[in-house]
Amino acid sequence: MSIQNIKVPIMAEMAAQGKQPEVLFWVGCAGSFDQRAQRVTIAFVKILNSAGIDFAILGKEESCTGDPAKRAGHEFTYQMQAMKNIQTLNLYKVKKIVTTCPHCFNILKNEYPSLGGNYEVTHHTKYLQELIDGGLIKMKEGGAFKGKKITYHDSCYLGRANGIYEAPRSVLESLDADLVELKRSRAKGLCCGAGGAQMFKEDEPGDRRINTERTDEALATGATVIAANCPFCITMMQDGVKGAEQQDKVMVYDLSEMIVQNNGL
């Protein structure tokens, strides 16, 4: 994905000019360093630029939220990370945060307040829905996904943890695609296998990997596109598709990537 002509303002540079952006885009570790997730970051920035959103990122001042440490049971490491981030966010008087990672979204929204970090936190699927509904993103008719069969995987931290089910589906419906639900979806959805810091450890004993089971459910729908909203889910589902040797037929995309493709951004 081309990164030419995209504008990514840095919070420190804006502060030096006496400017306060409306939105802080929290990129997250995956969105910053994982090659696959970087494509989602670029897609979302292209959308923000196209919609004329006044935003900035922390850049090198952004640190891990501490979510993986907390889920793995290391509370001290989590609190050290969180306090460092809260100090930075409060220094810049940040009020509104949007992020492409449900793990970052959940911890910033629900667990940072107890440590003094109080912000309006939005996941990018909800933000995309708001931009579409507000007319800031005009969806091209007859785009890249018109009539294609798409299935959507509910990530744990966006779905069951925060009850956000309709916003991502609303975004997908705006693509004029044929949305087919997984056998287990919404509140009964199945984890991709990466949650709870499982992404960073060896599999536990069992006869089947969770991502294999979840991917098989997606492939059973006959969809040619698996839509997701989480960098961990994308990795696990892509691995599952490759394991089934379906990578030439079935693609795994974040919703922001689908909007970019649909609108030719």
C-alpha positions in Angstrom: 0.0 0.0 0.0 1.4 3.3 -1.0 2.3 5.8 1.7 3.0 8.7 -0.6 1.1 11.9 0.0 -0.4 10.9 3.4 -0.1 13.4 6.2 0.6 12.2 9.8 0.9 15.1 12.2 2.9 14.5 15.4 1.5 15.7 18.7 4.8 17.3 20.0 5.2 19.2 16.7 1.6 20.5 16.9 2.0 21.5 20.5 5.2 23.5 19.6 3.0 25.4 17.1 0.4 26.0 19.8 -2.1 23.7 18.1 -4.4 21.2 19.8 -5.7 18.4 17.5 -9.3 17.3 17.9 -8.4 13.6 17.9 -5.4 11.6 19.0 -4.9 8.5 16.9 -3.4 5.8 19.2 -1.5 3.6 16.8 -0.6 0.7 19.2 2.4 -1.7 19.2 1.0 -3.9 16.4 0.0 -0.9 14.2 3.5 0.6 14.7 5.8 -2.5 14.4 3.9 -5.4 12.8 4.2 -5.3 9.0 0.7 -6.6 8.4 -0.9 -4.2 11.0 1.1 -1.3 9.5 -1.1 -1.6 6.4 -4.2 -1.0 8.6 -2.5 2.0 10.1 -1.8 3.5 6.7 -5.3 2.8 5.5 -6.9 4.5 8.5 -4.6 7.5 8.1 -5.6 7.8 4.5 -9.3 7.8 5.6 -8.6 10.5 8.2 -6.8 12.6 5.6 -9.6 12.1 3.1 -12.3 13.1 5.7 -10.3 16.2 6.7 -10.0 15.1 10.4 -7.8 17.2 12.6 -5.7 14.5 14.3 -2.2 13.7 15.5 -0.2 10.7 16.8 2.2 10.6 19.7 4.9 9.0 17.5 8.0 8.0 19.6 6.2 9.2 22.8 3.6 6.4 22.5 4.4 3.3 24.5 2.6 0.0 24.9 -0.6 0.4 26.9 0.5 -2.5 29.2 -2.5 -4.7 28.1 -0.4 -7.8 27.3 1.4 -7.6 30.7 -1.9 -7.2 32.6 -3.6 -10.1 30.8 -0.5 -12.2 31.5 -0.9 -11.4 35.2 2.0 -8.9 35.6 0.1 -6.0 37.2 3.2 -4.0 38.2 4.5 -3.8 34.6 1.0 -2.8 33.4 0.8 0.0 35.9 4.3 1.3 35.1 3.4 1.4 31.4 0.0 2.9 32.0 1.2 5.7 34.3 3.9 6.7 31.8 1.3 6.9 29.0 -1.2 8.8 31.2 1.5 11.3 32.1 2.1 11.9 28.4 -1.6 12.1 27.4 -2.4 14.5 30.2 0.7 16.7 29.4 -0.9 17.2 25.9 -4.4 17.7 27.4 -5.8 14.9 25.2 -9.5 14.5 25.4 -10.5 12.2 22.5 -8.7 9.1 21.4 -9.4 6.7 18.5 -7.5 3.5 18.0 -7.5 0.6 15.5 -6.8 -2.0 18.2 -9.6 -3.4 20.4 -7.1 -4.3 23.1 -5.8 -0.7 23.3 -9.4 0.5 23.1 -10.6 -1.6 26.0 -7.8 -0.8 28.4 -7.7 2.9 27.6 -11.5 3.2 27.9 -12.1 1.0 30.9 -9.0 0.6 33.0 -6.9 3.8 32.6 -9.6 6.0 34.4 -8.7 4.3 37.7 -5.1 5.5 37.3 -6.1 9.0 36.4 -6.4 8.7 32.6 -9.9 9.9 31.7 -10.5 10.2 27.9 -13.3 9.7 25.4 -12.0 6.6 23.6 -13.5 5.3 20.4 -12.6 2.2 18.3 -12.0 2.9 14.7 -15.0 0.8 13.5 -17.4 3.0 15.5 -15.5 6.1 14.3 -15.7 4.9 10.6 -19.5 4.5 11.1 -19.8 8.0 12.4 -17.8 9.4 9.5 -19.9 7.6 7.0 -23.2 8.6 8.7 -22.0 12.2 8.9 -21.2 12.3 5.2 -17.4 12.8 5.8 -16.7 9.5 4.1 -18.8 9.2 0.9 -18.9 5.5 -0.1 -18.4 4.9 -3.8 -21.2 2.9 -5.4 -20.3 -0.3 -7.3 -16.9 -0.4 -5.5 -14.5 -3.3 -5.1 -16.7 -5.3 -2.8 -20.1 -4.9 -4.4 -21.9 -8.3 -4.4 -19.0 -10.1 -2.8 -19.7 -12.6 0.0 -18.2 -11.2 3.2 -18.2 -12.7 6.7 -17.3 -10.7 9.9 -15.4 -11.9 12.9 -16.3 -10.3 16.2 -13.2 -9.6 18.2 -13.5 -10.3 21.9 -12.6 -6.9 23.3 -14.9 -5.0 20.9 -17.7 -7.5 21.0 -18.2 -9.4 24.3 -16.2 -7.0 26.4 -17.7 -3.7 25.1 -20.9 -4.7 23.3 -20.1 -3.1 20.0 -21.7 -5.3 17.3 -23.7 -3.0 15.0 -21.1 -0.3 14.0 -18.8 -2.7 12.1 -21.7 -4.4 10.4 -23.1 -1.0 9.4 -19.7 -0.1 7.8 -19.7 -3.4 5.9 -23.3 -2.9 4.7 -22.2 0.4 3.2 -19.9 -1.5 0.8 -23.0 -3.1 -0.9 -21.6 -6.5 -0.1 -23.4 -9.7 0.8 -22.7 -10.1 4.6 -23.1 -13.6 5.9 -22.9 -14.3 9.6 -20.6 -16.9 11.2 -22.2 -19.8 13.0 -20.9 -18.3 16.3 -21.1 -14.5 16.2 -21.9 -11.4 18.3 -22.2 -12.3 22.0 -21.6 -16.0 21.1 -18.6 -15.3 19.0 -15.4 -17.4 19.3 -12.0 -15.9 20.1 -9.4 -16.0 17.3 -7.0 -17.6 19.7 -4.7 -14.7 20.5 -6.5 -13.0 23.4 -5.4 -13.0 27.0 -1.8 -12.7 26.0 -2.0 -16.0 24.2 -0.4 -14.3 21.2 2.9 -14.3 23.1 3.1 -17.8 24.4 3.1 -21.4 23.2 -0.1 -23.2 22.6 -1.6 -25.1 25.6 -2.2 -28.9 25.1 -5.2 -29.8 23.0 -6.2 -31.5 19.7 -6.8 -28.3 17.7 -5.7 -24.7 17.5 -8.4 -22.2 18.2 -7.5 -20.1 15.1 -7.9 -23.2 12.9 -11.4 -23.9 14.3 -12.4 -20.2 13.9 -11.1 -20.0 10.4 -12.9 -23.2 9.4 -16.2 -21.6 10.6 -15.4 -18.6 8.4 -14.5 -20.7 5.4 -17.7 -22.7 5.8 -19.8 -19.6 5.0 -18.4 -19.5 1.5 -17.2 -16.0 1.9 -14.3 -14.7 -0.2 -13.5 -12.0 2.4 -13.1 -12.3 6.2 -13.5 -8.9 7.7 -11.9 -8.2 11.1 -11.2 -5.2 13.3 -8.1 -6.3 15.4 -4.5 -6.8 14.4 -4.3 -10.0 16.5 -7.4 -11.4 14.9 -6.1 -10.5 11.4 -2.9 -12.4 12.1 -4.6 -15.5 13.5 -7.3 -15.6 10.8 -4.7 -15.2 8.0 -2.6 -18.0 9.5 -5.8 -20.2 9.6 -6.5 -19.4 5.9 -2.9 -20.3 4.9 -3.2 -23.5 7.0 -6.3 -24.4 4.9 -4.4 -23.5 1.7 -7.1 -21.0 0.8 -5.0 -17.9 0.7 -5.4 -17.5 -3.0 -9.2 -17.5 -2.7 -10.0 -15.9 0.7 -8.6 -12.5 1.9 -8.6 -11.2 5.5 -9.0 -7.4 5.7 -9.5 -4.7 8.3 -12.6 -2.5 7.7 -10.4 0.5 7.0 -8.5 -1.4 4.3 -11.9 -2.3 2.7 -13.0 1.4 2.7 -9.7 2.4 1.1 -10.1 -0.2 -1.6 -13.7 0.6 -2.2 -13.1 4.3 -2.6 -9.8 4.1 -4.4 -8.0 6.2 -1.7 
